[in-house]
Amino acid sequence: MNILVIGGGEYGKFGNDFVIKAREDGHRVLVLSHRRRADDPDQVIANFTSTNDIIEKVNFLCKLVDQIDIMLYNTSADGEPRVPIAYTSGGVINESLYLFNFRLHAVIPHVIANTVMEYMRGGKMIFITTDMIHDRERSKYLENVGYCGGKAFQHQLMLALAEYNDRNLTVSSISPFFDYNNKECYKSVFDAAYNYIFDHGEEMNGKIFECFD
């Protein structure tokens, strides 16, 4: 299969590990990232503050193959705001970082999805989100409005793409918890997410696949 991964440049994280394993399994994996993987002819870096640069780089990668079978959007930022003091009287927020967080989680994946669809005839789009967007009873990370809000918007984007795309695509999200400090736990969740990407069918269109250890 021909796979386009957005993200995947940071060693030791899911995106990079996915790229390595998918290539070992015989797939052609193209990577658009913030970071440069060493000596990788199928990876380019893009300026994620420039819509035109992103579109140009996506088109460049997609034209390396006859069609894209899977697109995986796996990039994110820590988010802003993300500290409790931001929600107190007189609390100051960094508006530019707030807006960039929204851009990275919502605007950019929308732009990329619409561009990549030109190279797809059937296939899958998958977004890596978080369980925090639908766990309303949680007591942790309540301060992380930037990250969680961006992922919630991305989930709504996924629903709209699932409903209205004109390329017969199956569009879904993966809601994982990758515990990078626990190798055994991480491997279990990695395997579940990896297998889902290749194995799920159209019954998952517009759905979230939750995977935890």
N, C-alpha and C positions, 0 to 999 in steps of 0.2 A: 504494500500500500504506500501511497504518497501522503505524508503527514506534514502539516505546517504547525509548528509550535511557536506560540508567542510567549516569550520568557525562556527559561531553560538554560540560562547562562551561568547560574550560580552553582558552583560545585557543592555536592553534598545535600542538595535540596531535590524535591520531587521532580521538578521540570528537567533538570540536568540528568538525573537518574533515569527518567523516562526516555530521554533522547538516546542515552547509551544503550539501554536494554532493547528499545525498538529497533535500533540499527543492528544490534547483535542478532535480533530475530529476523533480519532480512528486509526491513522496511526502509524506504527512502525518507529521511527526516530532514526537513528544512526548518531553520531556526531564525526567528527575528527577536532580538534581545537588546537589553540595555548594556550587557556585558559581552565581551569578546571571548569565545572559546578558542583556545590555541589551535592554529592550523586546521581550521574547519571550513572547507570550501562551500559548504551548504548552510553557512550561518552568516548573517549580516547584522550589524548594529544599526539602530535608528535613533533619531532625535525624537523622543516621545513628546516634546513640546511643539513639534511641527507636523501638522496633519499631512501636508504635501510630502514631506520626507517619508512618513510612514506608508502612505499610499504607493509612493515610488518603490520603496524597498519590498513591500508585499507583492507588487506586480513583478518585480525582478525575480523574486524567489519562485512565485507560482509559474512563471514562464520556463523554469528549468525542467518542468515535468509536463506530461500531457494533460493531467488533471489532478486536483487535490481530492483525496478521499476522506481525510479527517483533518479538522482544524481544532487545536487545543489552545484555549486562551488561559495562560497560567502566570500572568504577571500581576503584581500588586505593589502597594506601598504600605508602610506602617500606618499612614493616615494622619490627618490633622483635622480637628482636634483629637487629642488622645490622653489628656491629663485632667485629673479632677478639678484643678484650679480654673480650668477653662469654663466651668459651669457655676462659678461663684460670682457674686456681685462685683462688677468692675473687671471681671475676667477678660483677658485679652486673647483674641484668636488671630492666627496668621492667615489672613484671607487668601493670599496667593497659594499657600500650601493646601488650604481647604479646597480651593477650586481645582488645583492640580490633582488632588486625590480623587475628586469627582470625575475629572477628565480621564484619569488612568483607568478607573473602574467602569466607566459608563460610556463616555464619548469615544475614546479610542477603540474599545472592542466593537462598538457599533460601526465605526468607520471601517475597521478591518473586516468585520463580518460581511458587510455589503460589498467590499472589494473582492474578498475571497470567493464569494458566491458565483462570481463570473467564471470561476475555474472549477466549479463543482456541478456534477449532475448526479444527484443522490449523494449519499455519504452522511457524515456526522460532524456536528459542531458541538464542542463540549467546553463549558466554562468551569473553572475551579473557583468555588465560592467558599462559604463557611456556614457551619451549623448555627452560628450566632445570629444569623438573619431570621431564623424561625424559632429559636429557643427563647421564648418570651419570659421564661421563669428563671433564667440564669442570674447568678449573683456575681459573676466575674466579668471583667472587661467592659463594664457598663460605661466607662469613660471613653471608649474607643468609637466615637460616633463617626469619625471620618472613614475608618476602615469598614466598619459594619454597614454604615449608610451607603458607601460605594458598592459594596457587595450586594446589598438589597436592591439597589438600582440595577446592577448587573443581572440579578435574578429576574427582574421584570423585563429586561432586555431579552433574556433567554426565552421567556414566555411569548413575547411578541414575535421573535424570530421563528419560534416553533410553529406559531399559528399562521404567519403570513409569508414565510420564505417561498420563493417561486422556483426552487431547485430540488424539490422533493427531499429536503434534508430532515434528518432527525436531530433535533437540537435539545440538549439537556445540560444539567449541571451536576458536578460532583461536589458533595459537601463532606470533606474529610477532616480528620485531625491527625496531622503528621507530628508525632512525638520524636523529634530528631535526637533527643537525649536518651531514648530507649530504642536501641537498634532492633530488638526483636519485635517490639510493638510497631515501629516504623515499617519494617519489612512486611508485616502482616497487612497493614493499611495500604502500603505501596502496591502489593500484589493485587489486592482487591480493586484498587483504582485502575491499575494497569489492565487487568482482565476486563473490567467494565468497559473501558474505552474501545476495546476491540470486539467484545462479545455482545453488547446490548443491541437490541433491535428497535423498530419503530414504536414499540409499546412504551418506550421511555420518552417519547417526544413530549417536551414541556414538563418533564419530571425532574426531581432531584434524587440522585443516588447518594445515600448517606453511608459512609464507611468509617468505622472506628474499630479499634482493637477489641 
